[in-house]
């Protein structure tokens, strides 16, 4: 085979790998189901619904709701130099906390502990 053909064959084969690596097909979409912001960590979707007086965190494993009855989460809300920490507790399907929250232009880091899984650090950016 001529060197140019080898180069073309290699480039063609690598383009298939790049396409496969860029693809994110695993049977479920990462769309918000509750009007929040979704972030994925280790095949789990975390949807943060944040309002000035209520914060909720919904968990889905491969598109299916996770039982959060024994789950806990701690949020750190960063707005400029201000920092607020919030403990989320199970409240039906979501984990949640009530209070007074500054959320505009915030970065939120959630540390989530689900029994039987490694602790996850989940990041959200709110505009």
RAJO-V29727 format. One record per helix or strand of 3 or more residues. SS is the DSSP state (h for helix, s for strand). FROM is the first residue (numbers start at 1). LEN is the number of residues. If there is no record, write none. Layout:
SS | FROM | LEN
SS | FROM | LEN
//
This chain:
h | 3 | 20
s | 37 | 5
s | 44 | 8
s | 54 | 8
s | 72 | 8
s | 82 | 10
s | 94 | 5
s | 107 | 7
s | 120 | 6
//
